[in-house]
Amino acid sequence: MTLDRFTALAEAYGGDLRRWPVADQAAAERLLATDPAARALFDVAMAFDTLLSASPRPQATAALRDRVIDAATRAGLKPGPARRFWLDRLVLASGAGWAAAACAGVVAGLSLTTHMTADVQADAVLYQATLAGVDDTEVLG
């Protein structure tokens, strides 16, 4: 692994090697053990991760939410039924797909049962035909 690749990965994934791509983790560990520049970059990434973890999480207030909605309304944006329309169609299509799959399963099960029943009946006829002294007309009748 080159130092440039290590730098790009440290900037993208931070100072925890578990978040790095699995294919690059072993090479990064080897580079950390041998290259002081890589160790310095990694220490900076870990310090930045610590700083981010310690910072308070932003919370959107009701006033901020109302301001955003008001700004969107003034800009001409309004909630429309298009999103709900496509969501309803997706739910309907999904339900129809499940129903079709269930019907196909029933049809397949019935056709297999009929075929297996016919095989069992044929076996019974052949067995009865092999019995000594039995006439074919008695078996088929």
DSSP file with accessible surface (Angstrom, degrees, kcal/mol):
  #  RESIDUE AA STRUCTURE BP1 BP2  ACC     N-H-->O    O-->H-N    N-H-->O    O-->H-N    TCO  KAPPA ALPHA  PHI   PSI    X-CA   Y-CA   Z-CA
    1    1 A M              0   0   75      0, 0.0     2,-0.1     0, 0.0    23,-0.0   0.000 360.0 360.0 360.0 135.5    0.0    0.0    0.0
    2    2 A T     >  -     0   0   89      1,-0.1     4,-2.3     4,-0.0     5,-0.1  -0.445 360.0-116.0 -86.2 162.1    1.3    3.4   -0.9
    3    3 A L  H  > S+     0   0   60      1,-0.2     4,-2.7     2,-0.2     5,-0.2   0.866 116.4  55.8 -66.1 -33.4    1.2    6.4    1.4
    4    4 A D  H  > S+     0   0  135      2,-0.2     4,-2.3     1,-0.2    -1,-0.2   0.925 109.0  46.2 -64.8 -43.3   -1.1    8.2   -1.0
    5    5 A R  H  > S+     0   0  111      2,-0.2     4,-2.4     1,-0.2    -2,-0.2   0.918 112.7  50.8 -64.4 -42.1   -3.6    5.3   -0.8
    6    6 A F  H  X S+     0   0    0     -4,-2.3     4,-2.7     1,-0.2    -2,-0.2   0.925 109.8  50.3 -61.2 -43.1   -3.3    5.2    2.9
    7    7 A T  H  X S+     0   0   31     -4,-2.7     4,-2.4     1,-0.2     5,-0.2   0.925 110.3  49.6 -61.7 -44.8   -3.9    8.9    3.2
    8    8 A A  H  X S+     0   0   50     -4,-2.3     4,-1.9     1,-0.2    -1,-0.2   0.917 113.4  46.4 -62.0 -41.4   -7.0    8.6    1.0
    9    9 A L  H  X S+     0   0    4     -4,-2.4     4,-3.3     2,-0.2     5,-0.5   0.900 111.4  51.1 -69.0 -39.8   -8.4    5.8    3.1
   10   10 A A  H  X S+     0   0    8     -4,-2.7     4,-1.6     1,-0.2    -2,-0.2   0.899 112.3  47.2 -64.6 -39.1   -7.7    7.6    6.4
   11   11 A E  H  < S+     0   0  159     -4,-2.4    -1,-0.2    -5,-0.2    -2,-0.2   0.853 119.2  40.3 -69.4 -33.6   -9.5   10.7    5.1
   12   12 A A  H  < S+     0   0   72     -4,-1.9    -2,-0.2    -5,-0.2    -3,-0.2   0.889 130.7  22.2 -82.3 -39.8  -12.4    8.6    3.9
   13   13 A Y  H >< S-     0   0   97     -4,-3.3     3,-0.5     1,-0.2    -3,-0.2   0.503  96.7-141.3-112.2  -8.4  -12.8    6.1    6.7
   14   14 A G  T 3<  -     0   0    8     -4,-1.6    -1,-0.2    -5,-0.5    32,-0.2  -0.314  46.2 -37.8  85.0-162.5  -11.1    7.7    9.7
   15   15 A G  T 3  S+     0   0    8     30,-0.7     2,-0.5    29,-0.1    -1,-0.2   0.097 106.7  88.5 -96.1  21.6   -9.0    6.3   12.4
   16   16 A D    X   -     0   0   42     -3,-0.5     3,-1.9     1,-0.1     4,-0.4  -0.949  59.5-159.2-120.2 109.7  -10.7    3.0   13.0
   17   17 A L  G >  S+     0   0   24     -2,-0.5     3,-1.2     1,-0.3    -1,-0.1   0.747  87.5  71.3 -62.2 -21.3   -9.3    0.2   10.7
   18   18 A R  G 3  S+     0   0  199      1,-0.3    -1,-0.3    -3,-0.1     4,-0.1   0.769  96.4  52.3 -66.2 -22.4  -12.5   -1.8   11.2
   19   19 A R  G <  S+     0   0  118     -3,-1.9    -1,-0.3    -6,-0.1    -2,-0.2   0.573  93.2  94.0 -86.5 -10.4  -14.4    0.8    9.1
   20   20 A W  S <  S-     0   0    6     -3,-1.2     5,-0.1    -4,-0.4   -10,-0.0  -0.374  96.6 -79.4 -76.6 159.5  -11.8    0.5    6.3
   21   21 A P    >>  -     0   0   39      0, 0.0     3,-1.5     0, 0.0     4,-0.9  -0.349  39.8-127.1 -57.5 137.8  -12.3   -1.9    3.3
   22   22 A V  H >> S+     0   0  121      1,-0.3     3,-0.8     2,-0.2     4,-0.6   0.869 107.4  59.9 -58.2 -36.8  -11.4   -5.4    4.4
   23   23 A A  H 34 S+     0   0   94      1,-0.2     4,-0.3     2,-0.1    -1,-0.3   0.760 110.6  41.6 -65.2 -22.8   -9.1   -5.9    1.5
   24   24 A D  H <> S+     0   0   30     -3,-1.5     4,-2.2     2,-0.1    -1,-0.2   0.527  91.2  85.8-102.4  -7.3   -7.0   -2.9    2.7
   25   25 A Q  H <X S+     0   0   48     -4,-0.9     4,-2.3    -3,-0.8     5,-0.2   0.933  90.3  45.8 -65.4 -45.9   -6.9   -3.5    6.4
   26   26 A A  H  X S+     0   0   51     -4,-0.6     4,-2.2     1,-0.2    -1,-0.2   0.928 114.2  48.4 -65.0 -43.0   -3.9   -5.9    6.5
   27   27 A A  H  > S+     0   0   17     -4,-0.3     4,-2.3     1,-0.2    -1,-0.2   0.895 110.6  52.1 -64.4 -36.9   -1.8   -3.7    4.2
   28   28 A A  H  X S+     0   0    0     -4,-2.2     4,-2.7     2,-0.2    -2,-0.2   0.914 108.1  51.2 -66.3 -40.4   -2.7   -0.6    6.3
   29   29 A E  H  X S+     0   0  113     -4,-2.3     4,-1.7     2,-0.2    -1,-0.2   0.908 110.3  49.1 -62.9 -41.2   -1.6   -2.4    9.5
   30   30 A R  H  X S+     0   0  160     -4,-2.2     4,-1.1     2,-0.2    -2,-0.2   0.919 112.2  48.1 -63.6 -42.3    1.7   -3.3    7.9
   31   31 A L  H  X S+     0   0   23     -4,-2.3     4,-2.9     1,-0.2     3,-0.5   0.900 109.0  53.8 -66.5 -38.6    2.3    0.3    6.7
   32   32 A L  H  < S+     0   0   16     -4,-2.7    -1,-0.2     1,-0.2    -2,-0.2   0.866 107.9  51.5 -61.7 -35.2    1.4    1.6   10.2
   33   33 A A  H  < S+     0   0   85     -4,-1.7    -1,-0.2    -5,-0.2    -2,-0.2   0.766 123.0  27.6 -74.0 -23.6    4.0   -0.7   11.7
   34   34 A T  H  < S+     0   0  111     -4,-1.1    -2,-0.2    -3,-0.5    -1,-0.2   0.681 109.0  65.3-113.8 -21.7    6.8    0.5    9.4
   35   35 A D     X  -     0   0   44     -4,-2.9     4,-1.9    -5,-0.2    -1,-0.2  -0.900  52.3-165.3-115.0 115.3    6.1    4.1    8.2
   36   36 A P  H  > S+     0   0  105      0, 0.0     4,-2.4     0, 0.0     5,-0.2   0.842  92.5  57.4 -66.1 -29.5    6.1    7.0   10.7
   37   37 A A  H  > S+     0   0   44      2,-0.2     4,-2.3     1,-0.2     5,-0.2   0.914 107.1  47.8 -66.5 -40.6    4.4    9.3    8.3
   38   38 A A  H  > S+     0   0    0     -7,-0.2     4,-2.5     2,-0.2    -1,-0.2   0.910 110.4  52.3 -65.4 -39.4    1.5    6.8    8.0
   39   39 A R  H  X S+     0   0   99     -4,-1.9     4,-2.4    -8,-0.2    -2,-0.2   0.917 109.2  50.0 -63.5 -40.0    1.3    6.6   11.8
   40   40 A A  H  X S+     0   0   54     -4,-2.4     4,-2.0     2,-0.2    -1,-0.2   0.928 111.5  47.9 -65.8 -42.1    1.2   10.4   12.1
   41   41 A L  H  X S+     0   0   60     -4,-2.3     4,-2.2     1,-0.2    -1,-0.2   0.913 112.3  49.8 -62.4 -41.0   -1.7   10.5    9.5
   42   42 A F  H  X S+     0   0   13     -4,-2.5     4,-2.5     1,-0.2    -2,-0.2   0.889 107.8  52.9 -67.2 -39.3   -3.5    7.8   11.3
   43   43 A D  H  X S+     0   0   72     -4,-2.4     4,-2.4     2,-0.2    -1,-0.2   0.899 108.9  50.3 -63.3 -38.5   -3.1    9.6   14.7
   44   44 A V  H  X S+     0   0  101     -4,-2.0     4,-2.5     2,-0.2    -2,-0.2   0.925 110.3  50.0 -64.3 -42.1   -4.6   12.7   13.2
   45   45 A A  H  X S+     0   0   13     -4,-2.2     4,-2.3     1,-0.2   -30,-0.7   0.907 111.1  49.0 -63.9 -39.2   -7.6   10.7   11.8
   46   46 A M  H  X S+     0   0   72     -4,-2.5     4,-2.3   -32,-0.2    -1,-0.2   0.910 110.7  50.3 -66.9 -39.7   -8.1    9.1   15.3
   47   47 A A  H  X S+     0   0   59     -4,-2.4     4,-2.3     2,-0.2    -2,-0.2   0.908 110.5  49.9 -64.8 -39.0   -8.0   12.5   16.9
   48   48 A F  H  X S+     0   0  116     -4,-2.5     4,-2.6     2,-0.2    -1,-0.2   0.911 109.4  51.2 -65.7 -41.3  -10.6   13.8   14.4
   49   49 A D  H  X S+     0   0   31     -4,-2.3     4,-2.5     2,-0.2    -2,-0.2   0.913 109.9  50.2 -60.6 -41.2  -12.8   10.8   15.1
   50   50 A T  H  X S+     0   0   96     -4,-2.3     4,-1.8     2,-0.2    -2,-0.2   0.919 110.4  49.8 -63.3 -41.9  -12.6   11.5   18.8
   51   51 A L  H  X S+     0   0  116     -4,-2.3     4,-1.2     1,-0.2    -2,-0.2   0.926 111.6  48.0 -63.4 -42.9  -13.5   15.2   18.3
   52   52 A L  H  < S+     0   0   87     -4,-2.6     3,-0.3     1,-0.2    -1,-0.2   0.899 110.7  51.4 -65.0 -39.2  -16.5   14.2   16.1
   53   53 A S  H  < S+     0   0   93     -4,-2.5    -1,-0.2     1,-0.2    -2,-0.2   0.837 110.3  49.4 -66.9 -32.2  -17.7   11.7   18.7
   54   54 A A  H  < S+     0   0   83     -4,-1.8    -1,-0.2    -5,-0.2    -2,-0.2   0.694  89.5  98.8 -81.4 -18.0  -17.5   14.3   21.5
   55   55 A S  S  < S-     0   0   56     -4,-1.2     2,-0.1    -3,-0.3    -3,-0.0  -0.375  84.1-103.6 -72.4 146.2  -19.4   17.0   19.6
   56   56 A P        -     0   0  117      0, 0.0    -1,-0.1     0, 0.0    -2,-0.1  -0.389  34.0-112.8 -69.2 146.0  -23.1   17.3   20.5
   57   57 A R        -     0   0  187     -4,-0.1     2,-0.1    -2,-0.1    -4,-0.0  -0.630  34.3-114.7 -77.6 132.1  -25.6   15.9   18.0
   58   58 A P        -     0   0  125      0, 0.0     2,-0.5     0, 0.0    -1,-0.1  -0.442  28.1-157.5 -69.7 139.8  -27.6   18.7   16.3
   59   59 A Q        -     0   0  159     -2,-0.1     2,-0.5    -3,-0.0     0, 0.0  -0.980  12.1-134.6-119.7 126.5  -31.3   18.6   17.2
   60   60 A A        -     0   0   80     -2,-0.5     2,-0.1     4,-0.1     0, 0.0  -0.682  23.4-145.3 -79.7 127.1  -33.8   20.2   14.8
   61   61 A T     >  -     0   0   85     -2,-0.5     4,-2.3     1,-0.1     5,-0.2  -0.421  23.8-110.8 -86.3 166.9  -36.3   22.3   16.8
   62   62 A A  H  > S+     0   0   63      1,-0.2     4,-2.6     2,-0.2     5,-0.2   0.876 119.6  55.9 -64.2 -34.8  -40.0   22.7   15.9
   63   63 A A  H  > S+     0   0   62      2,-0.2     4,-2.4     1,-0.2    -1,-0.2   0.914 107.7  47.9 -65.2 -41.7  -39.3   26.4   15.0
   64   64 A L  H  > S+     0   0   66      2,-0.2     4,-2.4     1,-0.2     5,-0.2   0.927 111.2  50.9 -64.2 -42.8  -36.6   25.3   12.5
   65   65 A R  H  X S+     0   0  141     -4,-2.3     4,-2.5     1,-0.2     5,-0.2   0.940 111.0  48.4 -59.5 -44.7  -38.9   22.7   11.0
   66   66 A D  H  X S+     0   0   83     -4,-2.6     4,-2.6     1,-0.2    -1,-0.2   0.899 110.3  51.5 -64.1 -38.7  -41.6   25.3   10.6
   67   67 A R  H  X S+     0   0  172     -4,-2.4     4,-2.5     2,-0.2    -1,-0.2   0.904 110.6  48.6 -64.4 -41.1  -39.2   27.8    9.0
   68   68 A V  H  X S+     0   0   89     -4,-2.4     4,-2.3     2,-0.2    -2,-0.2   0.936 113.3  46.5 -65.2 -44.5  -38.0   25.1    6.4
   69   69 A I  H  X S+     0   0   83     -4,-2.5     4,-2.4    -5,-0.2    -2,-0.2   0.924 113.1  49.9 -63.9 -41.3  -41.6   24.2    5.5
   70   70 A D  H  X S+     0   0   80     -4,-2.6     4,-2.5    -5,-0.2    -2,-0.2   0.921 110.8  49.4 -63.6 -42.3  -42.5   27.9    5.2
   71   71 A A  H  X S+     0   0   43     -4,-2.5     4,-1.6     1,-0.2    -1,-0.2   0.900 111.3  49.6 -64.7 -38.6  -39.5   28.6    3.0
   72   72 A A  H  <>S+     0   0   33     -4,-2.3     5,-2.4     2,-0.2     4,-0.2   0.908 110.6  49.9 -67.1 -39.4  -40.4   25.6    0.8
   73   73 A T  H ><5S+     0   0   81     -4,-2.4     3,-1.5     1,-0.2    -2,-0.2   0.925 110.3  49.8 -65.0 -43.3  -44.0   26.8    0.5
   74   74 A R  H 3<5S+     0   0  172     -4,-2.5    -1,-0.2     1,-0.3    -2,-0.2   0.825 105.4  58.6 -64.7 -29.0  -42.9   30.3   -0.5
   75   75 A A  T 3<5S-     0   0   79     -4,-1.6    -1,-0.3    -5,-0.2    -2,-0.2   0.487 125.6-102.3 -79.3  -1.6  -40.5   28.8   -3.1
   76   76 A G  T < 5S+     0   0   53     -3,-1.5     2,-0.4     1,-0.3    -3,-0.2   0.491  78.7 134.8  96.6   2.1  -43.5   27.1   -4.7
   77   77 A L      < +     0   0  117     -5,-2.4    -1,-0.3    -6,-0.2    -2,-0.1  -0.690  25.4 168.9 -85.1 134.7  -43.0   23.6   -3.4
   78   78 A K        -     0   0  174     -2,-0.4     2,-0.1    -3,-0.1    -5,-0.0  -0.996  41.3 -97.3-143.4 148.4  -46.1   21.9   -2.1
   79   79 A P        -     0   0  129      0, 0.0     0, 0.0     0, 0.0     0, 0.0  -0.413  47.3-168.3 -65.0 135.5  -46.8   18.4   -1.0
   80   80 A G    >>  -     0   0   48     -2,-0.1     3,-0.6     1,-0.0     4,-0.5  -0.847  34.4-117.7-125.4 165.2  -48.5   16.6   -3.8
   81   81 A P  H 3> S+     0   0  107      0, 0.0     4,-3.0     0, 0.0     5,-0.2   0.527  93.0  91.6 -78.0  -3.2  -50.3   13.3   -4.2
   82   82 A A  H 3> S+     0   0   62      1,-0.2     4,-2.3     2,-0.2     5,-0.2   0.918  86.4  47.7 -61.0 -42.1  -47.7   12.0   -6.7
   83   83 A R  H <> S+     0   0  217     -3,-0.6     4,-2.1     1,-0.2    -1,-0.2   0.932 115.6  44.2 -65.2 -44.2  -45.6   10.3   -4.0
   84   84 A R  H  X S+     0   0  153     -4,-0.5     4,-2.9     2,-0.2    -1,-0.2   0.890 109.9  57.5 -66.6 -37.5  -48.6    8.7   -2.4
   85   85 A F  H  X S+     0   0   86     -4,-3.0     4,-2.0     1,-0.2    -2,-0.2   0.945 110.8  41.5 -58.7 -47.9  -49.9    7.7   -5.8
   86   86 A W  H  X S+     0   0  172     -4,-2.3     4,-2.4     2,-0.2    -1,-0.2   0.867 112.9  54.2 -71.3 -32.8  -46.7    5.8   -6.6
   87   87 A L  H  X S+     0   0   80     -4,-2.1     4,-2.5    -5,-0.2    -1,-0.2   0.935 108.9  48.7 -65.3 -42.3  -46.5    4.3   -3.2
   88   88 A D  H  X S+     0   0   63     -4,-2.9     4,-2.5     1,-0.2    -2,-0.2   0.902 111.5  49.8 -62.2 -41.4  -50.1    3.0   -3.5
   89   89 A R  H  X S+     0   0  118     -4,-2.0     4,-2.8    -5,-0.2    -1,-0.2   0.897 110.0  51.0 -64.7 -38.2  -49.3    1.5   -6.9
   90   90 A L  H  X S+     0   0  116     -4,-2.4     4,-2.6     2,-0.2    -2,-0.2   0.926 111.0  47.6 -65.4 -43.1  -46.1   -0.2   -5.5
   91   91 A V  H  X S+     0   0   93     -4,-2.5     4,-2.5     2,-0.2    -2,-0.2   0.924 113.3  48.9 -63.6 -42.1  -48.1   -1.7   -2.6
   92   92 A L  H  X S+     0   0  119     -4,-2.5     4,-2.6     2,-0.2    -2,-0.2   0.933 112.6  47.1 -63.3 -45.3  -50.8   -2.9   -5.0
   93   93 A A  H  X S+     0   0   62     -4,-2.8     4,-2.3     2,-0.2    -1,-0.2   0.898 111.5  51.6 -64.5 -38.6  -48.2   -4.4   -7.4
   94   94 A S  H  X S+     0   0   62     -4,-2.6     4,-2.2     2,-0.2    -1,-0.2   0.932 111.3  47.0 -64.4 -43.4  -46.4   -6.1   -4.4
   95   95 A G  H  X S+     0   0   39     -4,-2.5     4,-2.4     1,-0.2    -2,-0.2   0.902 111.2  51.4 -64.6 -39.3  -49.7   -7.6   -3.2
   96   96 A A  H  X S+     0   0   57     -4,-2.6     4,-2.6     1,-0.2    -1,-0.2   0.892 108.4  52.5 -65.2 -37.4  -50.6   -8.8   -6.7
   97   97 A G  H  X S+     0   0   42     -4,-2.3     4,-2.4     2,-0.2    -2,-0.2   0.924 110.0  47.4 -63.4 -44.3  -47.2  -10.4   -7.0
   98   98 A W  H  X S+     0   0  192     -4,-2.2     4,-2.3     2,-0.2    -2,-0.2   0.902 112.3  50.1 -63.6 -40.2  -47.6  -12.3   -3.7
   99   99 A A  H  X S+     0   0   54     -4,-2.4     4,-2.5     2,-0.2    -2,-0.2   0.921 110.7  49.3 -64.5 -42.4  -51.1  -13.4   -4.8
  100  100 A A  H  X S+     0   0   63     -4,-2.6     4,-2.5     1,-0.2    -2,-0.2   0.911 110.8  50.3 -64.0 -39.7  -49.8  -14.6   -8.1
  101  101 A A  H  X S+     0   0   60     -4,-2.4     4,-2.0     2,-0.2    -1,-0.2   0.908 110.5  49.6 -65.1 -39.5  -47.0  -16.6   -6.4
  102  102 A A  H  X S+     0   0   61     -4,-2.3     4,-2.2     2,-0.2    -2,-0.2   0.930 111.4  48.6 -65.1 -42.8  -49.5  -18.2   -4.0
  103  103 A C  H  X S+     0   0   82     -4,-2.5     4,-2.6     1,-0.2     5,-0.2   0.910 109.7  52.3 -63.5 -41.2  -51.8  -19.2   -6.9
  104  104 A A  H  X S+     0   0   60     -4,-2.5     4,-2.6     1,-0.2    -1,-0.2   0.898 108.7  51.4 -62.7 -37.7  -48.8  -20.6   -8.8
  105  105 A G  H  X S+     0   0   46     -4,-2.0     4,-2.5     2,-0.2    -2,-0.2   0.911 110.0  48.6 -65.1 -40.3  -47.9  -22.7   -5.8
  106  106 A V  H  X S+     0   0   90     -4,-2.2     4,-2.7     2,-0.2     5,-0.2   0.938 112.7  47.7 -64.4 -46.4  -51.4  -24.0   -5.5
  107  107 A V  H  X S+     0   0   99     -4,-2.6     4,-2.5     1,-0.2     5,-0.2   0.935 113.1  48.2 -62.0 -43.7  -51.6  -25.0   -9.2
  108  108 A A  H  X S+     0   0   46     -4,-2.6     4,-2.3    -5,-0.2     5,-0.2   0.923 112.1  49.8 -63.5 -41.6  -48.1  -26.7   -9.0
  109  109 A G  H  X S+     0   0   33     -4,-2.5     4,-2.3    -5,-0.2    -2,-0.2   0.922 111.8  47.3 -64.0 -42.0  -49.2  -28.6   -5.9
  110  110 A L  H  X S+     0   0  110     -4,-2.7     4,-2.5     2,-0.2    -1,-0.2   0.912 112.0  49.4 -66.2 -41.4  -52.4  -29.8   -7.4
  111  111 A S  H  X S+     0   0   69     -4,-2.5     4,-2.1    -5,-0.2    -1,-0.2   0.899 112.7  47.7 -67.7 -36.8  -50.7  -30.9  -10.7
  112  112 A L  H  X S+     0   0  105     -4,-2.3     4,-2.6    -5,-0.2    -1,-0.2   0.906 111.3  51.0 -68.6 -38.3  -48.0  -32.8   -8.8
  113  113 A T  H  X S+     0   0   80     -4,-2.3     4,-2.6    -5,-0.2    -2,-0.2   0.927 110.2  49.3 -64.5 -42.2  -50.6  -34.4   -6.5
  114  114 A T  H  X S+     0   0   98     -4,-2.5     4,-2.2     2,-0.2    -1,-0.2   0.927 112.4  48.1 -62.6 -42.9  -52.6  -35.5   -9.6
  115  115 A H  H  X S+     0   0  114     -4,-2.1     4,-2.0     1,-0.2    -2,-0.2   0.925 113.1  47.4 -65.1 -41.3  -49.5  -37.0  -11.2
  116  116 A M  H  X S+     0   0  119     -4,-2.6     4,-2.2     1,-0.2    -1,-0.2   0.891 110.2  52.5 -69.3 -36.8  -48.5  -38.8   -8.1
  117  117 A T  H  X S+     0   0   65     -4,-2.6     4,-2.5     1,-0.2    -1,-0.2   0.912 108.1  51.3 -64.0 -41.3  -52.0  -40.2   -7.6
  118  118 A A  H  X S+     0   0   47     -4,-2.2     4,-2.4     1,-0.2    -1,-0.2   0.899 109.4  50.9 -63.2 -39.3  -52.0  -41.5  -11.1
  119  119 A D  H  X S+     0   0   76     -4,-2.0     4,-2.4     2,-0.2    -2,-0.2   0.919 110.3  48.9 -64.0 -40.4  -48.6  -43.2  -10.5
  120  120 A V  H  X S+     0   0   97     -4,-2.2     4,-2.2     2,-0.2    -2,-0.2   0.919 111.4  49.7 -66.4 -40.9  -50.0  -44.8   -7.3
  121  121 A Q  H  X S+     0   0  121     -4,-2.5     4,-2.3     1,-0.2    -2,-0.2   0.919 110.7  49.9 -64.7 -41.1  -53.1  -46.1   -9.2
  122  122 A A  H  X S+     0   0   49     -4,-2.4     4,-2.6     1,-0.2    -2,-0.2   0.913 110.1  50.7 -65.1 -39.8  -50.9  -47.5  -11.9
  123  123 A D  H  X S+     0   0  105     -4,-2.4     4,-2.4     1,-0.2    -1,-0.2   0.900 109.5  51.0 -63.4 -39.1  -48.7  -49.3   -9.4
  124  124 A A  H  X S+     0   0   44     -4,-2.2     4,-2.5     2,-0.2    -2,-0.2   0.919 110.7  48.4 -65.2 -41.2  -51.8  -50.8   -7.7
  125  125 A V  H  X S+     0   0   56     -4,-2.3     4,-2.2     1,-0.2    -2,-0.2   0.933 112.6  48.2 -65.0 -43.2  -53.2  -52.1  -11.0
  126  126 A L  H  X S+     0   0  113     -4,-2.6     4,-1.2     2,-0.2    -2,-0.2   0.904 111.7  50.2 -65.1 -38.3  -49.8  -53.6  -11.9
  127  127 A Y  H  < S+     0   0  155     -4,-2.4     3,-0.5     1,-0.2     4,-0.5   0.937 111.7  47.2 -64.2 -45.1  -49.6  -55.2   -8.5
  128  128 A Q  H >< S+     0   0   85     -4,-2.5     3,-1.0     1,-0.2    -1,-0.2   0.857 108.0  57.2 -66.3 -32.3  -53.1  -56.7   -8.7
  129  129 A A  H 3< S+     0   0   43     -4,-2.2    -1,-0.2     1,-0.2    -2,-0.2   0.782 101.5  56.5 -70.0 -24.6  -52.3  -57.9  -12.2
  130  130 A T  T 3< S+     0   0  108     -4,-1.2    -1,-0.2    -3,-0.5    -2,-0.2   0.599  81.3 109.4 -82.5  -9.8  -49.3  -59.9  -11.0
  131  131 A L  S X  S-     0   0   76     -3,-1.0     3,-1.2    -4,-0.5     2,-0.1  -0.406  81.4-103.1 -66.7 142.6  -51.4  -61.8   -8.5
  132  132 A A  T 3  S+     0   0  104      1,-0.2    -1,-0.1    -2,-0.1     3,-0.1  -0.421  98.1   9.9 -70.7 134.8  -51.9  -65.4   -9.5
  133  133 A G  T 3  S+     0   0   84      1,-0.2     2,-0.5    -2,-0.1    -1,-0.2   0.644  89.0 134.8  77.8  16.7  -55.2  -66.4  -11.0
  134  134 A V    <   -     0   0   47     -3,-1.2     2,-0.3    -5,-0.2    -1,-0.2  -0.850  47.9-139.2-102.0 129.8  -56.5  -62.9  -11.5
  135  135 A D    >>  -     0   0   88     -2,-0.5     4,-1.7     1,-0.1     3,-0.7  -0.604  16.8-124.0 -85.2 146.6  -58.2  -62.1  -14.8
  136  136 A D  H 3> S+     0   0  104     -2,-0.3     4,-2.4     1,-0.2     5,-0.2   0.847 111.4  57.8 -58.9 -34.8  -57.5  -58.7  -16.4
  137  137 A T  H 3> S+     0   0   98      1,-0.2     4,-1.0     2,-0.2    -1,-0.2   0.864 104.8  50.9 -69.1 -29.0  -61.2  -58.0  -16.5
  138  138 A E  H <4 S+     0   0  133     -3,-0.7    -1,-0.2     2,-0.2    -2,-0.2   0.883 111.8  47.0 -71.4 -37.8  -61.4  -58.4  -12.8
  139  139 A V  H  < S+     0   0   21     -4,-1.7    -2,-0.2     1,-0.2    -1,-0.2   0.925 118.2  39.5 -70.4 -46.3  -58.6  -56.0  -12.1
  140  140 A L  H  <        0   0  132     -4,-2.4    -1,-0.2    -5,-0.2    -2,-0.2   0.619 360.0 360.0 -80.3 -13.3  -59.8  -53.3  -14.5
  141  141 A G     <        0   0   99     -4,-1.0    -3,-0.1    -5,-0.2    -2,-0.1   0.669 360.0 360.0 -85.0 360.0  -63.4  -53.7  -13.5
